Amino acid sequence: MLSPRVLKSASSLMCRGFSMGHMCRQGKAPEMAEGNAFLLVSNVRNRLREIVGASTNWKDHKQALTERASLSQYLAQSQDELPAKTMKDSAIEAHLPLGTQPTLREKYLNYHNSVRFGRILEDLDSLAVLICYSHTWNKELKRSPLSIVTALVDKIDMRKNIIYPDCDIKFTGHVTWVGKTSIEAKMHMSQYHNGAYTDVLDATFVMVARDPENKRAAFINPLIPEGPEEEAIFQQGEINKKRRVELSTASLLKVAPTAEERTLVHNLFLNTLDSRTVSFRSRILPPNSLWMEDAKMKGLEICHPQERNIFNRIFGGFLMRKAYELGWANACAFAGCRPTLVAVDDILFRKPVEIGSLLLLSSQVCYTEGMHVQVRVHTEVLDPLTRQHSTTNVFHFTFHVEKEVPSVVPQSYGESMLYLDGKRHFDETMRTQI
């Protein structure tokens, strides 16, 4: 991330100030006093609608899409046609004044008197899109011809377990790496408490640029790092891209497990055999463990227009919120106590979710270790007419609980692959937490 001094230069992107609210002094940031101009998180989606020319009325969405199709003439035919941008060009600071404006708290408050993390996921998704539009913005055009959508949430690392519902929150972020049609954006979230800002989380999103009708890839402005600090940030983006390619190549959906993983699966199988019989079919559950089949939770959402994004599909942040809340509930029911989030990683957006879809969510505790629970949430849309299922997203969440949890034991080969995939994600999370 750029230094706070550099991010301060993004103030030209920020708009109206905060009204004063009644609350304890410890959670009210001094710079959020009335009269100071800042970009509010609540205004981010309105700003995005202005950038793409999206209608605020569902009944006008078809006309708006038709008008956007005419913007194709402004697309670059190659990246060389576009002016290079710097990290400062996309730097944004946005505020969520939970301390200064008490009326905002109701939307974010959970019954544990903390902040609903699913709402934070929605805000991060919107902010990532705005950061990328800031990078590609052409002042000569009233509307952007690009459709920028979320492709992947690479990583969200929690730096703090508690998010207070009555303390002001600040988001900062900027573009950190650019390909020909894809963009990496990093964001940092901090909260003002007891007279100072403390780190809450760091997030890395990968976005892709499409044409106005969201049918094909579109070129974006190149990124020119300025100075050693920005060069190191850009190189880390290259490393992240390489790592994602390597992980995709080694996916258990494509290649067999490693020798070490095969041994692990076989040992799990041997531990479940009934020593009183000589049969591969006679399976017993080891002590302090649970079959994976009994560690599931499911949900269903009817996708209404209210949850649409600026391109009249279901908002990616809404999908993340629903998946997180189901995964959290799954971990809570499994552990028998309240879980806290450690990390979110490798959220892949395979295809958009259309308005009116039936969205099926399936959560599975796929790996546990000590006081940690690894949860995988799979979402798919069901076409009620053809009864066909299509995967839209896969989410991975790592939770921590306050007591030792049972082990989960796979029974089938498919469950064994889920177990190994969960272990891979957990090991990677623990490695980066050190």
Order of alpha helices (4+ residues) and beta strands (2+ residues): alpha-beta-alpha-alpha-alpha-beta-alpha-alpha-beta-beta-beta-beta-alpha-alpha-beta-beta-alpha-beta-beta-beta-beta-beta-alpha
